[in-house]
């Protein structure tokens, strides 16, 4: 697997990481690992949709304070 990014990097806690697995089937080529040893796999196209959604603010509401 080819390492693309680490999403923290400020500690040694096993931060989430993004890899490309060129040997995997196309629908499982992108691999994201978490700091608990789990992983998800998706296609490059699915990652593209996720990145586009992030760029357009689809996930911004996750960071808004919730009403009590």
C-alpha positions in Angstrom: 0.0 0.0 0.0 1.1 3.5 -0.8 0.8 6.0 2.2 -1.0 9.2 1.2 -1.7 11.1 4.4 -1.8 11.0 8.2 -4.7 12.8 9.8 -3.1 14.0 13.0 0.6 13.3 13.2 1.0 15.2 16.5 1.3 12.1 18.6 2.1 8.4 18.6 -1.5 7.2 19.2 -2.1 5.5 15.9 -3.7 8.4 14.0 -6.0 7.8 11.1 -4.2 7.3 7.8 -5.1 7.2 4.1 -3.5 4.7 1.7 -3.9 3.7 -1.9 -3.7 -0.1 -2.6 -2.9 -0.5 -6.2 -3.2 -4.3 -5.9 -6.8 -4.2 -4.6 -9.9 -4.4 -6.8 -10.9 -1.0 -8.0 -13.9 -0.8 -5.6 -11.5 -1.3 -2.6 -8.4 0.7 -3.7 -8.7 3.5 -1.1 -7.9 2.3 2.4 -8.5 4.5 5.5 -7.3 3.2 8.8 -8.3 4.5 12.2 -6.5 4.7 15.5 -8.4 1.6 16.8 -6.9 -0.7 14.1 -10.1 -0.7 12.0 -10.1 0.1 8.3 -12.6 1.0 5.5 -12.0 0.5 1.8 -13.7 2.4 -1.0 -13.1 3.2 -4.6 -11.3 6.3 -5.8 -14.6 7.6 -7.1 -16.2 7.2 -3.7 -13.3 9.2 -2.1 -13.8 11.9 -4.8 -17.5 12.2 -3.8 -16.5 12.4 -0.1 -13.9 15.1 -0.8 -16.3 17.1 -3.0 -18.9 17.0 -0.2 -16.4 18.2 2.3 -15.3 21.0 0.1 -18.9 22.2 -0.4 -19.7 22.1 3.3 -21.9 19.1 3.5 -20.2 18.0 6.8 -19.9 21.5 8.3 -23.1 21.0 10.4 -21.2 18.3 12.4 -19.1 21.1 13.9 -21.9 23.4 14.8 -22.9 23.6 18.5 -26.0 21.7 19.3 -29.0 23.3 21.0 -29.4 22.1 24.6 
